[in-house]
Amino acid sequence: MVKTHVHFPTDTNLLWDAIRKAIQTCAALCDTLDLTEWRQSAYHLRCFKKSYRLIQKLKHSTSQDEAKRQAKQAQIETAYQTYLDQAEAYQQRAHATRQRLNQAHGLPTPMLADLDAYLAHAERQIDQIRRRVPRGETIPHGEKVFSIFQPHTEWISKGKAGVPVELGLRVAVVEDQHRFILHHQVMEKTTDDQIAVSLVEHSQTRFPAVTAIRLDKGFHSPSNQVELKQHLENVILPKKGRLSEADKVRESDPTFVRLRRQHSAVESAINALGVHGLDKCPDHGIDGFKRYVALAVVARNIQRLGAVLREQEQQAANRRRGPYKKAA
């Protein structure tokens, strides 16, 4: 899992990000055209931030008194309503500015693309907050965006102790027996079992000599078990969940057990990639993310090649010196 460079998302701070960038973008565009309608942009940001900070400080009451809990809830809803009203006012004003810049001042649509994106993010967040707070709805996970700057970011729960949630994208890595990375794939809105076959096909396209593969349980599905055997001679793919008698026989085979134990070696490649900079991607956009991952894989292979060459040089030096003997 490679993290993206984002802060922890909430619907309120994402709305703050969207409105802040919309105001700043409008002010910058107006400044280039000597327009003064956003000359107080810094003041507007301070006013909006006060409402945002107030929401951050408000907490739900844990009192046993029902009246106190209701009063606190009413205070929270009032603060949210003020925040949303301000956000809508700034959104509408920024949209009106966008129309004037395009029609009256002739700014082309591509120059306004960033502003359009921020306004779309703001509209979505206003709608989701209204549904969540006053109406009490639960927002479906598929409707959520976890960063307006890195919209490809995904919410990943891996069940690790002390790390309940990670923000980023999964990356699948294929490593050979010599610890070189043969292939990798950035997984956008997909899971391990959905890419198992394509991962093998792409690896074999580049390296036809690949005849066996060891995979985690996460890649298992009944269809994957069948399709992978059509591409490879040996498929070491443990089944998730309860094993049938046939699965017990297959997974207790000595060859299966031996090759499955070797699978843990791929963790060294994952650790090396993380230690050398691939734990978090600082680049922007999905294209930048994929480029950064690819360069990290190339760097890892170069590092591994250097280790192999050093080992060969050391072995050659040992042969020239001959066996080491202790003095009598």
Salt bridges, closest charged atoms under 4 A:
ASP11 OD2 - ARG132 NE 2.50
ASP17 OD2 - HIS7 NE2 2.69
ASP17 OD1 - ARG20 NH2 3.17
GLU37 OE1 - ARG100 NH2 2.53
GLU66 OE1 - ARG69 NH2 2.13
ASP85 OD1 - ARG130 NH2 3.67
GLU88 OE1 - ARG130 NH2 3.00
ASP116 OD1 - ARG98 NE 2.70
ASP127 OD2 - ARG131 NH1 3.30
GLU137 OE1 - ARG131 NE 3.13
GLU143 OE1 - ARG131 NH1 2.87
GLU154 OE1 - ARG170 NH1 3.97
GLU166 OE1 - LYS160 NZ 3.99
GLU188 OE2 - LYS290 NZ 3.00
GLU201 OE2 - HIS231 NE2 3.26
ASP216 OD1 - HIS263 NE2 2.58
GLU245 OE2 - LYS248 NZ 3.86
ASP247 OD2 - LYS239 NZ 2.97
ASP247 OD1 - ARG250 NH2 3.60
GLU251 OE2 - ARG250 NH2 3.46
GLU251 OE1 - ARG260 NH1 3.65
